[in-house]
Amino acid sequence: MGQKNIFIALFFICIGYTQADAGLVGLFNKEAIFKRENPETIIEWQRTNHQKGHKTPTKSTDKKHGKDTGITDQTTNSNITSDKNTSPATPEHSGSAKALWYPDYRHAPFEASAESKTVDPQATNYEKEEGFTQNYAQIHGFYEHLSTYYFPYQPYYKHPLFYWMHEEKNDRKVWADFTTWTRSVFTAKPDKPHKFKYYSAEQPDGTKAYVPFDERFRHAWTALYLADPSSIAAFGYYAMTMLPQEKLLMDNYEYPMEDRKQGIINSRKNLSLLYTDKFEQMREDRDRIACTLAIKYLKFNDLVKYVKERFGEYKTANNAYGKLLGGWVGHAVYEKILLHHKDYKATAPGLSQLKNLNQEFLNSYDDLSNELIIFIAASKAVTVSADIKTPATAAARAHVGDAFEGILFYNIKWNGVKESSISKRIVDYTIPIAIIFNENGKHLLRNGVLHKSLDGLYSISIDEKEADKE
């Protein structure tokens, strides 16, 4: 299967939400020209200057692992270095005091190592995906030149789930992580945040550390974008990694830790976070690098078009998930990249419309989140017989009154409730259900339990433990 067909297939696989996901990285205008003019691309700019006799800067060393980072220090790569006056890439974060390390694009085009060519078919694939300036082999070669501090899962071909490998089975898993994360966070609430698990990751010395659930797709798509930073198509992948950094979403999820300051997940099981307490700072710095490149090297008009298309999905998607995904990505890119772009002008055509759409989306977020909660619940519901549905509906109406809109059933059979753990006597029959109701114009859902007494009387109870279940 050709690479183009593989990506099309990927987009229609992801757990029922693929249309919304795929739209974010699709090529929306195939006639669009993605190369920058004068200089053509950041890679071309650095390569041209390198050929003119500019001295190759000294590479930094990752002292923690004692390895060459494959990157240049900020002081010798200043042409793409962020500074507080010109490009506040992520203004809501203070960032670290140390210099950021940028890939040295003057070595482009990058070539994969001999070893990677023996195990990775894409390392010798010289086809180029539409919208990219680098071919597959060059992108995979670039993976081997990434900083081992910001991108510690090396070599890339031994940690494929942390990279966009342009291979259907592997990339489908990265998509699945992203879909799971967004679906969970979009339907969580600040008072009941979703608790995510950790993934294990082998460190250079062979020991295992642990990273948050969202690290695989954040790492993979950040590396992909850095491989081709002048490409709006590549940026489309990175744009999705910006959602975990959104303040309004950060309250909706958490990673349980025993000691956050020390990076200890579970001392009894000897589970610690990679880089312990410095891990999140590392990710913030990694994102600052990507945001700075986007602000400096993507074409402003391409970004305006991209944000407009994302907000277009918010307006026209046929389900709440697609609306939320388009809206959040549009919001993130609008506020963190577009408004800080080096060519930004408040009077640029279309910006007032984007500002209004951004605010409109934020105002509609709660309603869309509730719609998605109901949509997911309905997808898990089953059909029961009329002799159960009719009296159950009457009981639900009695429970919520005129606000009642519907009832969902999660089992087709009654569960007998025993009098006690040592008794076989049945005292009640239950079925897990959910009630949909209208409260002040908002469609809401509450999980609960349908009861049938021994006399055949139906009633509803809303238990907190049951209400928390999806």
Backbone hydrogen bonds, N-H to C=O, Kabsch-Sander energy under -0.5 kcal/mol:
donor,donor_aa,acceptor,acceptor_aa,energy
6,I,2,G,-2.2
7,F,3,Q,-2.1
8,I,4,K,-1.9
9,A,5,N,-2.5
10,L,6,I,-2.4
11,F,7,F,-1.9
12,F,8,I,-0.8
12,F,9,A,-1.0
13,I,10,L,-1.7
14,C,10,L,-0.8
15,I,13,I,-1.6
17,Y,14,C,-2.6
21,D,17,Y,-1.6
22,A,18,T,-3.5
23,G,19,Q,-1.8
24,L,20,A,-0.6
24,L,21,D,-1.2
25,V,21,D,-0.5
25,V,22,A,-1.3
26,G,22,A,-1.2
28,F,26,G,-1.0
32,A,29,N,-2.4
34,F,32,A,-0.6
36,R,40,E,-2.0
45,W,41,T,-2.7
46,Q,42,I,-2.4
47,R,43,I,-2.4
48,T,44,E,-2.6
49,N,45,W,-2.0
50,H,46,Q,-2.2
51,Q,47,R,-2.4
52,K,48,T,-1.2
53,G,50,H,-1.4
54,H,49,N,-1.7
60,S,71,I,-2.1
62,D,67,K,-3.0
63,K,61,T,-1.2
65,H,62,D,-0.6
66,G,62,D,-1.9
67,K,62,D,-1.3
69,T,60,S,-2.1
72,T,102,Y,-1.9
73,D,58,T,-0.9
76,T,73,D,-1.3
77,N,73,D,-0.5
77,N,74,Q,-1.1
80,I,77,N,-1.6
81,T,78,S,-1.2
86,T,83,D,-0.6
87,S,83,D,-2.2
89,A,87,S,-2.1
93,H,90,T,-2.2
102,Y,72,T,-1.0
102,Y,100,L,-0.6
104,D,70,G,-0.6
105,Y,103,P,-1.2
107,H,104,D,-1.5
108,A,105,Y,-1.8
117,K,113,S,-1.8
118,T,114,A,-0.8
118,T,115,E,-0.9
119,V,115,E,-0.7
119,V,116,S,-0.8
120,D,116,S,-2.6
123,A,120,D,-1.6
124,T,121,P,-1.2
125,N,122,Q,-1.4
126,Y,124,T,-0.7
132,F,129,E,-2.2
136,Y,127,E,-2.2
137,A,125,N,-2.1
139,I,135,N,-2.3
140,H,136,Y,-2.5
141,G,137,A,-2.1
142,F,138,Q,-2.1
143,Y,139,I,-1.5
144,E,140,H,-0.7
144,E,141,G,-0.9
145,H,142,F,-2.6
146,L,143,Y,-0.9
151,F,147,S,-2.3
154,Q,152,P,-1.6
158,K,155,P,-1.8
159,H,156,Y,-1.4
162,F,159,H,-2.0
163,Y,160,P,-1.7
164,W,220,A,-0.6
165,M,163,Y,-1.1
171,D,167,E,-2.9
172,R,168,E,-2.1
173,K,169,K,-1.0
173,K,170,N,-0.6
174,V,170,N,-1.3
175,W,171,D,-2.4
176,A,172,R,-2.3
177,D,173,K,-2.0
178,F,174,V,-2.0
179,T,175,W,-2.8
180,T,176,A,-2.7
181,W,177,D,-2.6
182,T,178,F,-2.8
183,R,179,T,-2.6
184,S,180,T,-2.2
185,V,181,W,-2.6
186,F,182,T,-3.0
187,T,183,R,-1.0
188,A,185,V,-0.8
189,K,192,K,-1.0
192,K,189,K,-1.8
194,H,252,N,-3.0
196,F,194,H,-0.6
196,F,254,E,-2.3
199,Y,211,V,-3.0
201,A,209,A,-2.9
203,Q,207,T,-3.5
206,G,203,Q,-2.5
209,A,201,A,-2.5
210,Y,272,S,-1.8
211,V,199,Y,-3.0
213,F,197,K,-1.3
215,E,212,P,-1.9
216,R,213,F,-0.7
218,R,214,D,-2.0
219,H,215,E,-2.9
220,A,216,R,-2.3
221,W,217,F,-2.1
222,T,218,R,-1.5
223,A,219,H,-2.3
224,L,220,A,-1.8
225,Y,221,W,-1.9
226,L,222,T,-2.6
227,A,223,A,-1.4
228,D,224,L,-0.5
228,D,225,Y,-1.6
231,S,228,D,-1.9
232,I,230,S,-0.5
233,A,131,G,-0.7
235,F,231,S,-2.1
236,G,232,I,-1.4
237,Y,233,A,-0.6
237,Y,234,A,-1.1
238,Y,234,A,-1.4
239,A,235,F,-2.9
240,M,236,G,-0.6
240,M,237,Y,-1.0
241,T,237,Y,-0.7
241,T,238,Y,-1.5
242,M,238,Y,-0.5
242,M,239,A,-1.0
243,L,240,M,-1.1
245,Q,242,M,-1.1
246,E,243,L,-2.0
249,L,246,E,-1.1
250,M,246,E,-2.0
251,D,247,K,-0.8
252,N,249,L,-2.0
253,Y,250,M,-0.9
254,E,194,H,-2.3
258,E,264,I,-1.1
259,D,264,I,-2.5
263,G,259,D,-0.8
264,I,259,D,-2.2
265,I,263,G,-0.6
265,I,271,L,-2.1
266,N,271,L,-2.0
270,N,267,S,-0.5
271,L,266,N,-2.8
272,S,270,N,-0.6
273,L,263,G,-3.1
274,L,210,Y,-2.3
276,T,273,L,-2.5
278,K,275,Y,-2.9
279,F,276,T,-1.2
282,M,278,K,-2.2
283,R,279,F,-2.0
284,E,280,E,-2.3
285,D,281,Q,-2.4
286,R,282,M,-2.4
287,D,283,R,-2.3
288,R,284,E,-2.0
289,I,285,D,-1.9
290,A,286,R,-1.8
291,C,287,D,-2.9
292,T,288,R,-2.3
293,L,289,I,-2.1
294,A,290,A,-2.2
295,I,291,C,-2.5
296,K,292,T,-1.8
297,Y,293,L,-3.0
298,L,294,A,-1.6
303,L,299,K,-1.9
304,V,300,F,-2.4
305,K,301,N,-2.2
306,Y,302,D,-2.5
307,V,303,L,-2.8
308,K,304,V,-2.3
309,E,305,K,-2.1
310,R,306,Y,-1.9
311,F,307,V,-2.5
312,G,308,K,-1.7
313,E,309,E,-1.6
314,Y,310,R,-1.7
315,K,311,F,-1.6
316,T,312,G,-1.9
317,A,313,E,-2.6
323,K,319,N,-1.9
324,L,320,A,-2.7
325,L,321,Y,-2.8
326,G,322,G,-2.3
327,G,323,K,-2.3
328,W,324,L,-2.8
329,V,325,L,-2.2
330,G,326,G,-2.3
331,H,327,G,-2.6
332,A,328,W,-2.6
333,V,329,V,-2.4
334,Y,330,G,-2.4
335,E,331,H,-2.5
336,K,332,A,-2.5
337,I,333,V,-1.7
338,L,333,V,-2.9
339,L,334,Y,-1.9
340,H,337,I,-1.0
341,H,338,L,-1.4
342,K,295,I,-1.7
344,Y,341,H,-1.9
348,A,345,K,-2.3
351,L,348,A,-1.6
354,L,350,G,-1.8
355,K,351,L,-2.3
356,N,352,S,-1.9
357,L,353,Q,-2.4
358,N,354,L,-2.6
359,Q,355,K,-1.9
360,E,356,N,-2.5
361,F,357,L,-2.6
362,L,358,N,-2.1
363,N,359,Q,-2.1
364,S,360,E,-1.3
364,S,361,F,-0.6
365,Y,361,F,-0.8
365,Y,362,L,-0.7
368,L,364,S,-2.3
369,S,365,Y,-2.7
370,N,366,D,-2.3
371,E,367,D,-2.1
372,L,368,L,-2.2
373,I,369,S,-2.2
374,I,370,N,-2.1
375,F,371,E,-2.4
376,I,372,L,-2.8
377,A,373,I,-2.2
378,A,374,I,-2.7
379,S,375,F,-1.6
380,K,376,I,-0.7
380,K,377,A,-1.0
381,A,377,A,-0.6
381,A,378,A,-0.7
382,V,409,F,-2.9
388,I,385,S,-1.5
389,K,385,S,-2.7
390,T,386,A,-2.3
392,A,388,I,-1.9
393,T,389,K,-2.6
394,A,390,T,-1.7
395,A,391,P,-2.1
396,A,392,A,-2.3
397,R,393,T,-2.4
398,A,394,A,-2.0
399,H,395,A,-1.4
400,V,396,A,-2.1
401,G,397,R,-2.4
403,A,400,V,-1.0
404,F,401,G,-1.8
405,E,436,I,-2.8
406,G,436,I,-1.7
408,L,434,A,-2.9
409,F,382,V,-0.6
410,Y,432,P,-2.5
415,N,430,T,-2.5
416,G,414,W,-0.6
417,V,428,D,-3.4
418,K,416,G,-0.6
419,E,425,R,-2.6
423,S,420,S,-1.0
427,V,417,V,-3.1
428,D,417,V,-1.1
429,Y,452,K,-1.5
430,T,415,N,-2.1
431,I,450,L,-1.6
433,I,448,G,-2.0
434,A,408,L,-2.0
435,I,446,R,-2.7
436,I,406,G,-2.8
437,F,444,L,-2.3
438,N,403,A,-2.3
439,E,437,F,-0.5
439,E,442,K,-2.8
442,K,439,E,-1.6
444,L,437,F,-3.2
444,L,442,K,-0.7
446,R,435,I,-2.2
448,G,433,I,-2.8
449,V,461,S,-2.7
450,L,431,I,-2.9
451,H,449,V,-0.5
451,H,459,S,-3.2
452,K,429,Y,-2.4
453,S,457,L,-2.5
456,G,453,S,-2.0
459,S,451,H,-1.8
461,S,449,V,-2.3
463,D,461,S,-0.7
467,A,463,D,-3.2
468,D,464,E,-1.3
469,K,466,E,-1.2
